[in-house]
């Protein structure tokens, strides 16, 4: 999706999707951002909305988007937010390997 869309959190679906995440983490020692992380969260909006609990200003999470263009080559992997409050959390996924966070990036933002 290319823009935040409305979504009402369903606690029962979120619990089920949380179990899906536990199963994914138990099944794979290494996760790929592109083939595991993004597709997983793209298909689980209720679980995605739970990221909002890290931001107290997001009182009623009701918007979700994946792969939202940001600037140049950059995209927001996951956006969750509270539309009425105008508060949003931007999430960047990385590969789940021992060195993935520290791998140099060749992309650059336009000056």
N, C-alpha and C positions, 0 to 999 in steps of 0.2 A: 504494500500500500504506500502511496506517495504523500499522504497527508493524514493528520490525526483524525481518527474516526471515533464517534461516540461508542462507548461500550459500558454496560452496567455490570459491575462485578457480581458474579454468582459464586457465593462461598462454597457450594457443593462442587461446582466445576473446578474451582481453585484447588480444593483438597484433592480431587482426582488428578488434576494436572501436576500437583506437587508430587504425588505418587509416581507419575510418569517421569518426572525429573529424577527422583530417587532411583528409579529403575535404569534410566539412561546413565547416571553416574556410576551405578554398580556394574553395568555391562561393559563400559568402555574406560580404559585407562587413559586414553588420549582423546581429546575432542577437537574437532575442527570448527572454527568460527563459521565458515561458509557451508559446510555440509551437515554439521550437527547443531550448533548453537542458534544461528539465525532461523533455519527452518523449524526448529523445535519451538522457539518462542513465538514465531510468526503464527503458528497454528494453535497457540495457547494464550489467548488474550487475558483470561482471568488470572493465570499465573503471572503474566507480564505485569498486570496492574499491581501485584503485590510488591514490586520494586518500590512503589510509591511510599511504602511504610518507612523508608529510610529518610524521607523528607517530611518533617512534621507540618510544614506549610501546605502540603497537599492533603487537604481534609477529605475530599470526596473524589477519588480518582475515577475519571469518566472518559478519558481519551487515551488512545493507543495508536502507535504507528511503528512500522519497521522500515528500515532502509530509506529514511527521509533525507533528501538532499540538503546539505548544509552550505558548503562553499567549495568551489573547484572540484577536486577529486574526492572530497570528504562527504560521508553520509553518516547520519545518526543511525546506529544499528537498531536501537529501540528507544522510543519516546513514550512516556506515560505522564499523565497530568490531570490537573483539576481545571477544567475549562472556565468555570465561574470565577475561580480565584486567580486565574492566569499564572499558575505555578506548574512547572514541568520539570521532569527529570530526564536527562539524556544519558543513555547507557551505551557504552562501547564494549562489544565482546572481543575477546582475543582467543586464539587457539589455546587449548588446555594441554600445554607441554611444559617441560621443565624450563625452557629458555624463551618461550614465545613472547613474554612481556618485554624482554630485553633485546629483541632482535631489531636492528636498525631499520627505519622506515625510509623509503626512497621518495615518498610523496611529499609535496610541499603546498602550502596554502599560497594563493596569489598575493603579491605584495600590495 
